[in-house]
Amino acid sequence: MRIVDLSTPVDAAGWEPHPVEHRVISHAEGARHMSEEMREKFGLDFDPAHLPGGEFLSIDILELSTHSGTHVDAPAHYGSVGSYGTPRTIDQMPLDWFYRPGVLLDLTGVAGSTADAAHLEGEFSRIGRTPAPLDIVLLRTGASRWAGDRRYFTDFVGLDASATALLLDLGVRVIGTDAFSLDAPFTDIIERFHTTGDHGVLWPAHFAGRDREYCQIERLANLSALPGSVGFTVCCPPVKIAGAGAGWCRALALVPEDHEGHEGSSAHGEGAGHAESVR
C-alpha cells in the first residue's frame, strides 16, 4: 500500500484572510514553564536546572480558524437550521463517511469559475465510472499550486447548485476540492449576484447542506499524485472538536502497490514530480 498525502499544511508563513499565528515555546522556555506550572497548579517545587541541558519540551501555540489548512466542513457550518433537523457538528459526524473509495474528477478544463452538472456527467463518462453512494469525490481544479498566495483565494473553480445536487443525488456525502472553497470564489459570486440579482448564485454548494447533510473537504493538495481517477481509498477523519462546524484533517489516499493507473490518470500538471508519498 502506498500512502499519498493530500493535505495542505497549516502554515503561518502563507497569506491567509484570517492569519495563522504560530508561537513556539522553546525547550529552555518549556523547562521554566513546566517548573512554574508544577508550583502553581500542583504545589510541587522542581528546579529546571536538573533537566539535561536545562531543557524540557517545546510547545507550539497556535491561533487559527478551523478553516485553515486542509479541513472538513460539517453540516453545522452551512446554517443553524436544516430542513432535516438540527445540523450536526464535526464531532457528531459518522466516521465511516471518511474512509471510503475515492473518485477523482478533473475540473481543470472548466471555462470560468463554476462547474455544472453537465461537466460532472462528462467526467463520469470519461472515467467510465459514476460515483456510488458514500464514495468520496475529489475535485482537481489545479488551485493548490497557489497555496500560500493571495491568488489561492480568488483563482479556482467551484460547483454550482446543479453539480452539487447531482453528487448528493448519487448518495455522495463527502466532496473534496484542492481549492479554497467548494463554491466559486467570493469575488465571482458577489459580482454575479450584483449583475443578475439571482440569490441562487450565493454559495449554492455550501447552502445545499441546509437541505441535505453532507461534508466538504476543502484545501486538499497533491491530487496530481494520484495514479488515476479511481482505484484508491480516501482516509480523512476530522479532528474531534466539540460543537465545531469544521475540523482539521490529514487527508490521505491509500493506493494498492499493484495499481496500474486508469484512464484519466492525473499524474500530470501542477505538482507533478512533487508527490508526497511514503511506503
C-alpha positions as CSV (number, residue, x, y, z in Angstrom):
1,M,0.0,0.0,0.0
2,R,1.3,3.4,-0.9
3,I,0.1,6.4,1.1
4,V,-0.3,9.7,-0.7
5,D,-0.5,12.9,1.4
6,L,-3.4,15.0,0.1
7,S,-3.1,17.7,2.7
8,T,-2.2,21.4,2.8
9,P,-0.2,22.3,5.9
10,V,-1.3,24.9,8.4
11,D,1.5,27.4,7.7
12,A,1.8,30.8,9.4
13,A,4.1,31.9,6.7
14,G,1.4,31.8,4.0
15,W,-1.1,34.5,3.2
16,E,-4.5,34.0,4.9
17,P,-7.6,36.1,5.2
18,H,-7.5,35.2,8.8
19,P,-3.8,35.0,9.6
20,V,-2.4,32.0,11.4
21,E,-0.4,32.9,14.5
22,H,2.2,30.3,15.5
23,R,4.3,30.9,18.6
24,V,6.9,28.4,19.7
25,I,7.9,28.0,23.4
26,S,11.5,26.8,23.2
27,H,12.9,23.8,25.1
28,A,14.5,26.2,27.6
29,E,11.3,28.2,28.0
30,G,9.5,24.9,28.3
31,A,11.6,23.9,31.3
32,R,10.8,27.2,33.1
33,H,7.1,26.9,32.1
34,M,6.9,23.3,33.4
35,S,8.6,24.3,36.7
36,E,6.2,27.3,37.2
37,E,3.1,25.1,36.3
38,M,4.1,22.4,38.8
39,R,4.5,25.1,41.5
40,E,1.2,27.0,40.7
41,K,-1.1,24.1,39.8
42,F,0.2,21.2,41.9
43,G,2.3,22.7,44.7
44,L,5.4,21.0,43.6
45,D,8.9,22.5,43.5
46,F,11.3,21.4,40.8
47,D,14.4,23.2,39.7
48,P,14.7,23.0,35.8
49,A,18.5,23.0,36.2
50,H,18.2,19.3,37.0
51,L,17.0,18.6,33.4
52,P,19.6,17.6,30.8
53,G,20.9,20.9,29.4
54,G,18.3,22.7,31.4
55,E,15.8,21.9,28.7
56,F,12.3,20.3,28.8
57,L,9.8,20.0,26.0
58,S,9.0,22.6,23.3
59,I,5.3,23.7,22.9
60,D,3.6,25.1,19.9
61,I,0.7,27.6,20.5
62,L,-1.4,28.5,17.5
63,E,-4.3,30.8,16.9
64,L,-6.2,29.9,13.8
65,S,-9.6,29.2,12.2
66,T,-10.8,25.6,11.8
67,H,-10.8,26.5,8.1
68,S,-7.1,26.9,7.9
69,G,-5.2,24.2,6.1
70,T,-7.0,21.0,4.9
71,H,-10.2,20.7,6.9
72,V,-13.6,19.1,6.8
73,D,-16.8,21.2,7.0
74,A,-19.7,19.7,9.0
75,P,-23.4,20.4,8.2
76,A,-23.4,22.9,11.2
77,H,-21.1,25.1,9.1
78,Y,-23.8,25.8,6.5
79,G,-26.5,27.1,8.7
80,S,-28.1,26.9,12.1
81,V,-31.2,25.1,10.8
82,G,-31.6,22.3,8.3
83,S,-34.7,21.0,6.6
84,Y,-33.8,17.6,8.1
85,G,-33.4,18.9,11.6
86,T,-30.5,20.4,13.6
87,P,-27.3,20.2,11.6
88,R,-24.7,18.0,13.2
89,T,-21.3,19.4,14.3
90,I,-18.0,17.9,13.3
91,D,-17.6,15.7,16.4
92,Q,-21.0,14.2,15.7
93,M,-20.3,13.0,12.1
94,P,-20.1,9.3,11.4
95,L,-16.5,8.2,11.0
96,D,-17.4,5.7,8.2
97,W,-18.1,8.7,5.9
98,F,-14.4,9.4,6.0
99,Y,-12.8,6.1,5.0
100,R,-14.2,5.3,1.6
101,P,-13.3,4.6,-2.1
102,G,-12.3,7.8,-3.9
103,V,-13.3,9.1,-7.3
104,L,-11.2,11.9,-8.8
105,L,-12.8,14.3,-11.2
106,D,-10.9,16.9,-13.3
107,L,-12.2,20.5,-13.3
108,T,-9.1,22.0,-14.8
109,G,-10.7,22.3,-18.2
110,V,-13.7,24.3,-17.0
111,A,-14.2,27.7,-18.7
112,G,-14.9,30.2,-16.0
113,S,-15.1,29.7,-12.3
114,T,-18.1,27.3,-11.9
115,A,-18.6,23.7,-12.9
116,D,-22.1,22.5,-13.6
117,A,-23.8,19.1,-13.6
118,A,-23.1,18.7,-17.3
119,H,-19.4,18.9,-16.7
120,L,-19.5,16.3,-14.0
121,E,-21.5,14.0,-16.2
122,G,-18.9,14.4,-18.8
123,E,-16.3,13.4,-16.3
124,F,-18.3,10.3,-15.3
125,S,-18.3,9.3,-19.0
126,R,-14.6,10.0,-19.4
127,I,-13.5,7.9,-16.5
128,G,-16.1,5.2,-17.1
129,R,-17.5,5.4,-13.5
130,T,-20.4,7.1,-11.8
131,P,-19.8,7.7,-8.0
132,A,-21.5,5.2,-5.8
133,P,-23.3,6.1,-2.6
134,L,-20.7,7.2,0.1
135,D,-17.8,7.3,-2.4
136,I,-15.6,10.3,-1.6
137,V,-15.5,12.6,-4.7
138,L,-12.3,14.7,-5.1
139,L,-12.2,17.7,-7.4
140,R,-9.0,18.6,-9.1
141,T,-9.1,22.3,-10.0
142,G,-5.3,22.9,-10.0
143,A,-5.7,25.7,-7.4
144,S,-3.4,24.0,-5.0
145,R,-0.5,25.5,-6.9
146,W,-1.4,28.9,-5.5
147,A,-1.5,27.7,-1.8
148,G,0.1,30.4,0.4
149,D,-0.6,33.2,-2.1
150,R,-3.5,35.6,-2.4
151,R,-4.4,34.0,-5.7
152,Y,-5.4,30.9,-3.9
153,F,-8.5,32.7,-2.6
154,T,-9.6,34.2,-6.0
155,D,-8.4,31.8,-8.8
156,F,-10.2,28.5,-8.7
157,V,-13.3,26.6,-9.9
158,G,-16.2,25.7,-7.7
159,L,-19.5,23.8,-8.1
160,D,-22.9,25.3,-8.9
161,A,-26.2,24.2,-7.5
162,S,-26.8,21.6,-10.2
163,A,-23.4,20.0,-9.8
164,T,-23.7,19.8,-6.0
165,A,-27.2,18.3,-6.3
166,L,-26.0,15.7,-8.8
167,L,-23.4,14.4,-6.4
168,L,-25.8,14.4,-3.4
169,D,-28.5,12.6,-5.5
170,L,-25.9,9.9,-6.2
171,G,-25.5,9.4,-2.4
172,V,-22.1,11.1,-2.1
173,R,-21.7,12.5,1.4
174,V,-18.1,13.8,1.3
175,I,-16.9,16.1,-1.5
176,G,-13.3,17.3,-1.5
177,T,-11.5,20.0,-3.5
178,D,-8.0,21.3,-3.9
179,A,-9.4,24.8,-3.9
180,F,-10.1,27.2,-1.0
181,S,-13.8,26.6,-1.3
182,L,-16.3,24.2,-2.9
183,D,-18.2,27.2,-4.2
184,A,-16.8,29.6,-6.7
185,P,-14.5,32.4,-5.4
186,F,-16.2,35.1,-3.3
187,T,-15.3,37.7,-5.8
188,D,-17.1,35.9,-8.6
189,I,-20.1,35.0,-6.6
190,I,-20.7,38.6,-5.4
191,E,-20.1,40.1,-8.9
192,R,-22.6,37.6,-10.5
193,F,-25.2,38.4,-7.8
194,H,-24.9,42.2,-8.4
195,T,-25.2,41.6,-12.1
196,T,-28.1,39.2,-12.1
197,G,-29.9,39.7,-8.7
198,D,-30.2,35.9,-8.5
199,H,-30.0,34.7,-5.0
200,G,-29.3,31.2,-6.3
201,V,-25.7,32.2,-7.1
202,L,-24.9,32.9,-3.5
203,W,-22.8,30.0,-2.2
204,P,-25.0,27.2,-3.6
205,A,-22.7,24.4,-2.8
206,H,-22.5,25.3,0.9
207,F,-26.2,26.2,1.2
208,A,-27.1,22.8,-0.3
209,G,-26.0,21.4,3.1
210,R,-29.1,23.1,4.7
211,D,-31.3,20.7,2.8
212,R,-29.2,17.5,2.8
213,E,-26.4,16.5,5.2
214,Y,-23.0,16.3,3.7
215,C,-19.4,17.3,4.4
216,Q,-16.8,19.1,2.3
217,I,-13.1,18.7,2.4
218,E,-11.5,22.0,1.4
219,R,-7.9,22.9,0.7
220,L,-6.7,19.5,-0.4
221,A,-3.3,19.2,-2.3
222,N,-1.3,16.8,-4.3
223,L,-4.2,15.4,-6.3
224,S,-1.9,15.1,-9.3
225,A,0.0,12.4,-7.4
226,L,-3.0,10.0,-7.6
227,P,-2.4,7.2,-10.1
228,G,-5.8,7.6,-11.7
229,S,-9.4,8.6,-11.3
230,V,-10.4,5.5,-9.3
231,G,-8.7,2.6,-7.6
232,F,-7.7,4.3,-4.3
233,T,-9.2,4.8,-0.9
234,V,-9.5,8.2,0.9
235,C,-9.0,8.4,4.6
236,C,-9.8,11.9,6.0
237,P,-11.3,11.7,9.6
238,P,-11.6,15.3,11.0
239,V,-10.2,16.3,14.4
240,K,-12.9,15.9,17.0
241,I,-13.7,19.4,18.2
242,A,-16.8,19.5,20.4
243,G,-19.5,21.7,18.9
244,A,-17.5,22.9,16.0
245,G,-18.6,23.5,12.4
246,A,-15.3,22.2,11.0
247,G,-12.2,20.3,12.0
248,W,-8.7,20.0,10.5
249,C,-7.8,16.7,8.9
250,R,-4.7,14.9,7.4
251,A,-6.3,13.6,4.3
252,L,-4.6,10.6,2.7
253,A,-5.1,8.4,-0.3
254,L,-4.3,4.7,0.1
255,V,-3.2,3.2,-3.2
256,P,-2.5,-0.5,-3.8
257,E,1.0,-1.2,-4.9
258,D,-0.2,-3.0,-8.0
259,H,-2.4,-0.2,-9.1
260,E,-1.6,0.5,-12.7
261,G,-3.4,3.8,-13.1
262,H,-6.6,4.2,-15.1
263,E,-7.9,6.3,-17.9
264,G,-7.7,9.9,-16.9
265,S,-4.6,9.4,-14.9
266,S,-4.0,12.7,-13.0
267,A,-0.2,12.4,-12.7
268,H,0.4,15.5,-14.7
269,G,0.0,19.2,-14.4
270,E,0.5,21.1,-11.2
271,G,2.5,19.2,-8.6
272,A,3.7,16.5,-10.9
273,G,7.0,15.2,-9.8
274,H,6.5,16.5,-6.3
275,A,4.3,13.8,-4.8
276,E,4.5,13.5,-1.1
277,S,4.1,9.8,-0.6
278,V,5.5,7.2,1.8
279,R,5.6,3.5,1.9
